[in-house]
Amino acid sequence: SSELTQDPAVSVALGQTVRITCQGDSLRNYYASWYQQKPGQAPVLVIYNQNSRPSGIPDRFSDSTSGNTASLTIAGAQAEDEADYYCNSRDTSGNHVVFGGGTKLTVL
Amino acid sequence: EVQLVESGGGLIQPGGSLRLSCAASGFTVSSNYMSWVRQAPGKGLEWVSVIYMGGSTYYADSVKGRFTISRDNSKNTLYLQMNSLRADDTAVYYCANGGWIQPHYFDLWGQGTLVTVSS
């Protein structure tokens, strides 16, 4: 299996752009997906399959991948975007799933 | 309505067993990658197990040999049989639908069921 590494915490001023990164060897072979989780709630998928957004996810959420690093970008962060964000992927064996440790996003 | 509803959590003593259920509606469990994901109190998400459409199953190293994932196609329900439970298995357990593209694209989650392992 392999690991995915995220920064524990990131902050952004209201209305500004923020990038949350996710590093891991498996990202060279598999696209990451990204999840938003607010306190007491189940996670919600926000990005999957190379920058696809599920219905209802605002287009201010986007992602990109370069080498072993995936990045979730929130353009014009809103107060309601304050949450924990997790990336995940298949591991290098392809048979397991791995999550990053999560990034707590604070909107100032 | 498309949804997942977990049940079966509770307080269990170390070494005990518990079976979680996840009833699906609005889609067919056997036509999707289905996983269990857990979250210990105050911690991050941890993938536990997946069952593929063809029936293949895979487990995180932390639960391999103790947990078994299965499904009942007639009931459209996913299960997680948990044996030899330990204190570090204490978590909210979510079932998650991975769709049909990749097993890790969890586009639908249940509300979670809390498992507490304690004497």
Interface residues (C-beta under 8 A of the other chain):
Chain A: S1 Y30 Y31 S33 Y35 Q37 A42 P43 V44 L45 Y48 N49 P54 D84 Y86 N88 S89 R90 N95 H96 V97 V98 F99 G100 G101 G102
Chain B: S35 V37 G44 L45 E46 W47 V50 Y58 A60 D61 Y94 I101 Q102 P103 H104 Y105 F106 D107 W109 G110 Q111 G112
